[in-house]
Amino acid sequence: MKKLVFAAVLACVGLAFSSCGDVQRCYEITVTYKVMGQEFSATSHERCTKNELKDAEAEVKAQLTAIGVSEDVITIKSKAVPDSNCE
């Protein structure tokens, strides 16, 4: 009986943590880069999943490198913020 309860608890915990990347949250995304010694920065708020956030960061980096900005000078920071910032 103990093994059955233990297995059920493990299954519930596994299900609870399996979809953590699929939860939509509000993120503050800050992109900073330097061109010819001058620093540029832009901040935006997006409501997305963590997986979509990673894809968006990669897309922004690709767009900046396409216009000639070196990948070494591009910094993208993101953090979860309260949902009221995305409304």
Buried (B, 14 or more C-beta within 10 A) or exposed (E): EEEEEEEEEEEEEEEEEEEEEEEEBBBBBEBBBBEEEEEEEEEEEBEBBBEBBEEBBEEBBEEBEEEEBEEEEBEBEBEEEEEEEBE
